[in-house]
Structures are given as structure tokens and as C-alpha cells.
């Protein structure tokens, strides 16, 4: 049933859905973890509120970016290859991980994060289908 729906729904719609879901999750994570980090840094008052707001935005953006790149790449590969298998997930995870780590400008970090995100993506896909 799900495979039939994915074949009909545009990749852009899947990407927007993923971005909205994961950026919300990232923002919630930032909202939960930022006050603790701010207290550890000794921030209070307006400085703490500013730190929390920036953290919420940062975590939300990063999670949304990973989800958008992953969903778009996976859907595009699935349509191009006309196959729904774990190779699409593996490649999409590597591309999403590389996109996030690209701003470090370190090939070691880019390759490491690409492999890590790719492995987690495939593991999640395997656990979802079994």
C-alpha cells in the first residue's frame, strides 16, 4: 500500500512533509536542551532567552535540512531507478550526511558523517520493514 502511494505523491510533497516533521522535532529538542546548556554557561535573563531562541532555530533548521535532503534524494533515486530498495536509502543517507557536514570543510568529517547517517538510515529502514 505504501509503495503505491509513494509512486503517486510528488517528491516535493514528501520532502515538505519530512522537513515539517523533523524541523518540529529538532525545535522541540532545542527547546528542551537549550535551557540546560544556557545554565551551564551561566546565562540568565535576556541572554538565556536569546541563547534558547537561537538553539531552537539552529536545531530545527539542521534537522529540517537533513530530512529534506534525505527525502528528496531517496524519492528521486526511487523514481529514477524504478526500485524501492535499501540502496536508495543508503545513498540518500550519505548525501544528507555530507550536506550537513559540508560546512566543516573537512573531508574527514564529511565522509564520517555521511557514513554515519547512511548507516543509521539503512538500520532504520531495515527495522521499519521487519
Order of alpha helices (4+ residues) and beta strands (2+ residues): alpha-alpha-alpha-alpha-alpha
